[in-house]
Amino acid sequence: MSSFQKWSDIRPGLVEAAGGEERITEARKRNQAYIDGHRLAERRKSMSLTQSDVAERMGVTKSRISQIERGEVSTMEAISRYVQALGGEIQVSAVFGDDMYILRGAGHDAA
């Protein structure tokens, strides 16, 4: 018999110690926003653009770009404008297990 505990047995105590499911969900969102911001910053740097360059293209301050890249501003509008400033576009996808569909809404030309 294994001396290891099952995750399902220890998870409830860890969740409680962390402050509950809501706190864990919020921490995951903050972590993902940080990762997304970092990835956008890396893309910007790979294009040899400065934060000031992107700020000028977006019509915002360099401070705002820094906030986006630190994951402090992660609204879809801000991310979309940042991506567009780098020459990209946002795609929305729906994922159902192994199936993924790229959705086209208003603002996309019909193919």
Stockholm file with secondary structure:
# STOCKHOLM 1.0

chainA/1-111         MSSFQKWSDIRPGLVEAAGGEERITEARKRNQAYIDGHRLAERRKSMSLTQSDVAERMGVTKSRISQIERGEVSTMEAISRYVQALGGEIQVSAVFGDDMYILRGAGHDAA
#=GR chainA/1-111 SS CCCCCCHHHHHHHHHHHHTCHHHHHHHHHHHHHHHHHHHHHHHHHHTTCCHHHHHHHHTSCHHHHHHHHTTSCCCHHHHHHHHHHTTCCCCEEEEETTEEEEECCTTSCCC
#=GC SS_cons         CCCCCCHHHHHHHHHHHHTCHHHHHHHHHHHHHHHHHHHHHHHHHHTTCCHHHHHHHHTSCHHHHHHHHTTSCCCHHHHHHHHHHTTCCCCEEEEETTEEEEECCTTSCCC
//
